[in-house]
Amino acid sequence: MPPSTELAASDATLAGLDTSTAGPQAQHRRLLMAASLGSAIEHYDFFCYAFIAPIAFGAAFFPKMDALAGTLAVYATFAVGFAARPLGGLVFGHFGDRIGRKVVLMATLLIMGIASFLIGCLPTYDSAGLWAPALLLVLRFAQGFAFGGEYMNAVTLTLEGAPQQRRGLFASWINASGPVGVIAASGLIAMLTGVFGNDAFQHWGWRLPFLLSLVLVGVGSYVRYHVDESTLFRQAQASKKIPKLPIVEVLRSWKKSTLLAILINMAHSSFQYLSSVFVLGYAVKRLGMPAAGVTTGTTLANVLEMAMVPLIAHLSDRLGRRPLLLAGIALAALWFPVFFQLLETRDTLLLGLGLVVSLGIIHATMFAPEAAFTAELFPTEVRVSGGSLGKQLGIVFGGGCAPLVATGLMGQGTSFTPVIVYFEIIAALAFVGMLFAPENFRKKL
């Protein structure tokens, strides 16, 4: 074999490619499709709940409460899904590091899809009493449990199969595919509310997006079944490097990495969910703005983010992850007060513009390099466990709690100042953390 060919084969092996069965390009396509499609489906399921709950679940599951208490109860069930994510991250992170990334991705997709389908089948409070919100709580927990185990396994499988100089771009496809699911969810909800009207959607139409999940999970499972396991994982497994309890090793030796992952994920997720979920509920319930108009703005914002994430991630492969993360956090902190000024105008067009800037540009600047940044903080043998712990704790403390905390801070008032201060504190902590973070974009895995 000529030296150049031998070198190329060696590089392909180190990148996680099985060149005996398919060429590198075919392997890359299969890998990206499997990870991205599954991520899009799980985001669709998760965000169907996020967008529908503030609009319809108060009347369906908490009709005995007043408006504020009902909204708080809805956001509490929303937060339960986030509270379950660290547990899912720990459980599926353990098995991702011990038995492989691929098998875990099959399991998480099935759990998420079935839980979402069953939410669409739930009886309401009027027909089942307290059983209705109790079952909703259980299924929301199952969604969060699956979602917590999904993300870092998908990122790790993709990152470990990527060429070193393109890891940021490859890993970003998981984050770029997330907006595809959000677009599908918000677009379908906007269409249904436009066709049937708000009253019909709140009465029965909200079930349709959840029922569709069963079809999507079948497609995603088929695609994921045909992807190969990470070569880096197989090598670590063969060399007996993987500890019996990867999470214990993370807590013993990778505490700083975990803290940094928590901080950046707190910042981007709190910004995202305050700018979308909290604003959606406030605009529709408190300001009386049309749900279809607000969700259309969210759809457009996610279309832009879907395009921006790979571009920014490609830039992170050239400049590094830290500069872009720092820039995104700073922009979010500066923009946040302006965004709420736009919301107070009650103008659907201005709110849509604010959503496009918030999600499509600023959130994308943080979200694009985050996947590779988080995964690169940990070695192969504990990458899923460590990344999952940092990611999911950050999401819980950030995005999961944000709508509930923001609603509680505002109460029956109209001032957004407490909400703005709340986010600015999170942004400041994350910015300081990134100043002390390592830059690993050129480091070999």
C-alpha positions in Angstrom: 0.0 0.0 0.0 1.5 3.4 -0.9 2.4 5.6 2.1 -0.3 8.2 1.3 -3.0 5.6 1.1 -1.8 3.9 4.3 -1.9 7.3 6.1 -5.4 8.0 4.8 -6.6 4.6 6.0 -5.0 5.2 9.4 -6.6 8.7 9.7 -10.0 7.2 8.8 -9.7 4.6 11.5 -8.8 7.2 14.1 -11.7 9.2 13.1 -14.1 6.4 13.9 -14.7 5.1 10.4 -15.0 1.4 9.4 -13.5 1.6 6.0 -13.9 -2.1 5.3 -17.6 -1.8 4.7 -18.1 1.7 3.2 -16.2 4.7 2.1 -15.7 7.7 4.4 -18.3 9.8 2.7 -20.9 7.1 2.9 -20.1 6.5 6.6 -20.3 10.3 7.3 -23.7 10.6 5.6 -25.1 7.6 7.5 -23.7 8.8 10.8 -25.1 12.4 10.4 -28.5 11.2 9.2 -28.9 8.7 12.1 -27.9 11.1 14.8 -29.6 14.2 13.3 -32.9 12.6 12.4 -33.3 11.1 15.9 -32.4 14.4 17.5 -35.0 16.2 15.3 -37.7 13.7 16.3 -36.9 14.0 20.0 -36.9 17.8 19.8 -40.3 17.6 18.0 -41.7 15.5 20.8 -40.2 17.6 23.6 -41.2 20.9 22.1 -44.7 19.9 21.2 -45.2 19.8 25.0 -43.4 23.1 25.5 -45.5 24.9 22.9 -48.9 23.3 23.7 -48.8 23.2 27.5 -49.0 27.0 28.0 -51.9 27.2 25.6 -54.1 24.2 26.3 -53.0 22.2 29.4 -54.3 24.7 32.0 -57.9 24.1 30.9 -57.4 20.4 30.2 -55.6 19.3 33.3 -55.8 22.1 35.9 -59.3 23.7 35.4 -59.9 24.1 39.1 -57.1 26.6 39.6 -57.2 30.4 38.9 -55.2 31.7 35.9 -51.9 32.3 37.6 -52.0 29.1 39.6 -52.9 27.1 36.5 -50.0 28.6 34.6 -47.6 27.8 37.4 -48.9 24.2 37.5 -48.4 23.9 33.7 -44.8 25.2 34.0 -44.2 22.9 37.0 -45.1 19.9 34.8 -42.8 21.4 32.1 -40.0 21.6 34.7 -40.5 18.0 35.7 -39.3 16.9 32.2 -36.1 18.9 32.8 -35.7 17.5 36.3 -35.8 14.0 34.8 -33.1 14.9 32.3 -30.1 14.6 34.7 -31.3 11.1 35.8 -31.7 10.1 32.2 -28.2 11.5 31.5 -26.7 9.5 34.3 -28.4 6.2 33.5 -28.0 6.4 29.7 -24.6 8.0 30.1 -23.5 5.0 32.1 -24.7 2.6 29.5 -23.4 4.7 26.6 -19.9 4.5 28.1 -20.2 0.9 29.1 -22.1 -0.9 26.2 -22.1 1.6 23.4 -23.6 4.8 22.1 -25.8 3.2 19.3 -27.9 0.9 21.5 -28.7 3.7 23.9 -29.9 6.0 21.0 -32.3 3.3 20.0 -33.7 3.0 23.5 -34.1 6.8 24.1 -35.9 7.3 20.8 -38.5 4.6 21.6 -39.1 5.9 25.1 -39.6 9.4 24.0 -41.9 8.5 21.1 -44.1 6.2 23.1 -44.4 8.7 26.0 -45.4 11.5 23.6 -48.0 9.3 21.9 -49.5 8.4 25.2 -49.8 12.1 26.2 -52.0 12.5 23.1 -54.2 9.8 24.5 -54.6 11.1 28.0 -58.1 11.8 29.5 -58.7 15.3 30.8 -59.4 16.4 34.4 -63.1 16.6 33.6 -63.2 12.9 32.7 -60.5 11.4 35.0 -60.1 13.8 37.9 -56.7 13.9 39.5 -55.5 10.9 37.5 -55.2 13.1 34.5 -52.5 15.5 35.8 -50.8 12.6 37.6 -50.5 10.6 34.4 -49.4 13.7 32.5 -46.6 14.1 35.2 -45.4 10.5 34.7 -45.3 10.8 30.9 -43.6 14.2 31.1 -41.0 12.6 33.4 -40.5 9.8 30.8 -40.0 12.4 28.1 -37.3 14.1 30.1 -35.6 10.8 31.1 -35.3 9.8 27.4 -34.2 13.3 26.3 -31.5 13.4 29.0 -30.0 10.2 27.7 -30.3 11.1 24.0 -28.3 14.3 23.5 -24.7 13.4 24.7 -24.9 9.9 23.2 -25.8 11.4 19.8 -23.1 14.1 20.1 -20.5 11.7 21.2 -21.2 9.2 18.4 -21.0 12.0 15.8 -18.0 13.7 17.3 -16.0 10.4 17.5 -16.8 9.6 13.9 -15.7 13.0 12.6 -12.4 14.1 11.1 -10.4 16.1 13.8 -10.5 19.4 11.9 -14.3 19.2 11.4 -15.5 18.0 14.8 -17.3 21.2 15.6 -19.2 21.1 12.3 -20.1 17.4 12.7 -21.2 17.7 16.3 -23.3 20.8 15.5 -25.6 18.8 13.2 -27.2 17.4 16.4 -27.9 21.0 17.5 -28.9 22.1 14.0 -31.3 19.2 13.8 -33.0 20.3 17.0 -34.5 23.4 15.3 -35.9 21.0 12.6 -37.9 19.4 15.3 -38.9 22.7 16.8 -39.9 24.0 13.4 -42.0 20.9 12.8 -43.7 21.3 16.2 -44.3 25.0 16.1 -45.3 24.9 12.4 -47.8 22.1 12.9 -49.3 23.9 16.0 -49.6 27.2 14.0 -51.3 25.3 11.2 -53.7 23.5 13.5 -54.7 26.7 15.4 -55.1 28.5 12.1 -57.3 25.8 10.6 -59.4 24.9 13.6 -59.2 28.1 15.7 -57.9 28.6 19.2 -61.0 27.1 20.9 -61.0 23.8 19.0 -57.2 23.5 19.3 -57.4 23.9 23.1 -60.3 21.5 23.3 -59.1 18.6 21.2 -56.7 19.6 18.5 -53.7 19.7 20.8 -53.7 15.9 20.8 -52.8 15.5 17.1 -49.1 16.6 17.3 -48.5 14.0 20.0 -50.2 11.2 18.2 -48.0 11.8 15.2 -45.0 10.8 17.3 -45.6 7.1 16.9 -45.0 7.4 13.1 -41.9 9.5 13.5 -40.3 7.2 16.0 -40.7 4.2 13.6 -38.8 6.1 10.9 -36.1 7.2 13.3 -35.6 3.7 14.8 -35.1 2.3 11.3 -32.4 4.8 10.4 -30.5 4.5 13.7 -30.5 0.7 13.4 -28.2 0.9 10.4 -25.5 3.2 11.9 -22.1 1.8 13.1 -20.8 2.0 16.6 -18.0 4.5 17.4 -14.5 3.0 16.7 -13.0 5.1 19.5 -15.5 3.5 21.9 -14.7 0.0 20.6 -11.0 0.7 21.1 -11.5 1.9 24.7 -13.7 -1.1 25.4 -11.2 -3.5 24.0 -8.3 -1.9 26.0 -10.3 -2.2 29.3 -10.0 1.6 29.9 -13.7 2.1 30.7 -14.3 2.2 34.5 -17.1 0.1 35.9 -18.8 3.3 37.2 -17.9 6.1 34.7 -19.8 8.8 36.7 -17.7 8.1 39.8 -14.6 8.8 37.7 -16.2 12.0 36.4 -16.9 13.2 39.9 -13.4 12.3 41.1 -11.3 13.6 38.2 -13.4 15.9 36.0 -15.2 18.3 38.4 -14.0 21.5 36.6 -15.1 20.2 33.2 -18.5 19.3 34.6 -18.9 22.8 36.1 -17.9 24.5 32.9 -20.5 22.3 31.0 -23.1 23.3 33.5 -22.4 27.0 33.2 -22.6 27.2 29.4 -25.7 25.1 29.2 -27.4 27.2 31.9 -26.7 30.3 29.8 -27.9 29.2 26.4 -30.9 27.2 27.6 -32.3 29.9 30.0 -32.0 32.4 27.2 -33.7 30.0 24.7 -36.7 29.0 27.0 -37.2 32.5 28.4 -37.3 33.9 24.8 -39.7 31.2 23.5 -41.7 29.2 26.1 -42.1 31.9 28.7 -42.8 34.6 26.1 -45.3 32.3 24.3 -47.3 31.7 27.4 -47.1 35.4 28.5 -48.0 36.8 25.0 -51.0 34.5 24.5 -52.4 34.3 28.1 -51.6 37.7 29.5 -51.4 40.0 26.5 -54.1 38.2 24.4 -51.9 37.9 21.3 -52.8 35.3 18.7 -51.1 31.9 19.3 -50.7 31.3 15.6 -48.8 34.6 15.1 -46.4 34.0 18.0 -45.6 30.4 17.0 -45.1 31.5 13.4 -42.4 33.9 14.7 -40.8 31.0 16.6 -40.9 28.9 13.4 -39.1 31.5 11.4 -36.5 32.0 14.2 -35.7 28.2 14.2 -35.5 28.1 10.4 -32.7 30.7 10.6 -31.1 29.0 13.6 -31.0 25.7 11.6 -29.0 27.4 8.9 -26.8 29.5 11.3 -25.7 26.6 13.6 -23.5 24.7 11.0 -22.0 28.0 9.7 -21.0 29.2 13.2 -19.8 25.7 14.2 -17.6 25.6 11.0 -16.2 28.9 12.2 -15.5 27.3 15.6 -13.3 24.7 13.9 -11.1 27.6 12.7 -11.2 30.1 15.6 -12.0 27.8 18.6 -15.1 27.3 20.7 -14.4 29.8 23.5 -14.4 33.1 21.4 -17.8 32.3 20.0 -19.3 31.2 23.3 -18.1 34.4 25.0 -19.5 36.5 22.1 -22.9 34.7 22.3 -23.2 35.2 26.1 -22.3 38.9 25.8 -24.8 39.4 23.0 -27.6 37.6 24.9 -27.0 39.8 28.0 -27.1 43.0 26.0 -30.1 42.0 23.9 -32.4 40.6 26.6 -33.8 43.9 27.9 -34.4 45.1 24.3 -36.3 41.9 23.5 -38.8 42.5 26.4 -39.3 46.0 25.2 -40.5 44.6 21.9 -42.8 42.2 23.7 -44.5 45.0 25.6 -45.5 46.6 22.3 -48.0 43.7 21.7 -47.1 43.9 18.0 -46.9 40.4 16.5 -44.5 41.6 13.8 -42.0 43.2 16.2 -42.2 40.2 18.5 -41.5 37.9 15.6 -38.5 40.0 14.7 -37.3 39.8 18.3 -37.7 36.0 18.3 -35.6 35.8 15.0 -32.8 37.8 16.6 -32.9 36.0 19.9 -33.1 32.4 18.6 -31.9 32.6 15.1 -28.8 34.6 15.7 -27.8 35.1 19.4 -28.8 31.6 20.7 -27.2 30.0 17.6 -23.9 31.7 18.5 -23.9 29.9 21.8 -25.6 26.7 20.7 -23.4 26.0 17.6 -20.1 25.4 19.4 -21.6 24.1 22.6 -22.0 20.4 21.5 -18.3 20.0 20.6 -17.1 22.2 23.5 -19.0 20.0 26.1 -17.9 16.7 24.6 -14.3 17.7 24.2 -14.0 18.5 27.9 -14.0 14.7 28.7 -11.9 11.6 27.5 -13.5 8.8 25.5 -14.0 6.4 28.4 -16.3 8.9 30.3 -17.3 11.2 27.6 -21.0 10.4 27.6 -21.3 10.3 31.4 -19.4 13.5 32.0 -21.0 15.4 29.1 -24.5 14.2 30.1 -24.1 15.3 33.7 -22.8 18.8 32.8 -25.3 19.2 30.0 -28.4 18.1 31.8 -27.7 19.8 35.1 -27.1 23.0 33.1 -30.4 22.6 31.3 -32.3 21.9 34.5 -30.9 24.9 36.3 -31.2 27.1 33.2 -34.0 26.2 30.7 -36.0 23.9 32.8 -36.5 26.3 35.7 -36.6 29.5 33.7 -40.3 29.7 32.7 -41.4 28.7 36.2 -39.0 31.1 37.9 -39.9 34.0 35.5 -43.6 33.5 36.1 -43.1 33.4 39.9 -40.9 36.6 39.8 -43.5 38.5 37.8 -46.6 37.2 39.6 -49.6 39.3 38.6 -47.3 42.3 37.9 -46.3 43.7 34.5 -42.6 44.6 35.1 -40.0 42.4 33.4 -37.1 43.7 35.5 -36.9 40.7 37.9 -36.8 38.4 34.9 -34.1 40.4 33.2 -32.0 40.5 36.3 -32.4 36.8 36.8 -31.0 36.0 33.3 -28.2 38.6 33.6 -26.9 36.8 36.7 -26.8 33.5 34.8 -25.1 35.1 31.9 -22.4 36.7 34.1 -21.6 33.4 35.8 -21.3 31.7 32.4 -19.1 34.4 30.9 -16.6 34.2 33.8 -16.6 30.4 33.5 -15.7 30.6 29.8 -12.8 32.9 30.5 -11.2 30.1 32.5 -12.2 27.3 30.2 -9.7 25.3 28.2 -9.7 25.4 24.4 -9.7 21.9 23.0 -10.7 22.3 19.4 -7.3 21.1 18.2 -6.9 18.4 20.8 -6.9 14.8 19.6 -9.6 12.7 21.2 
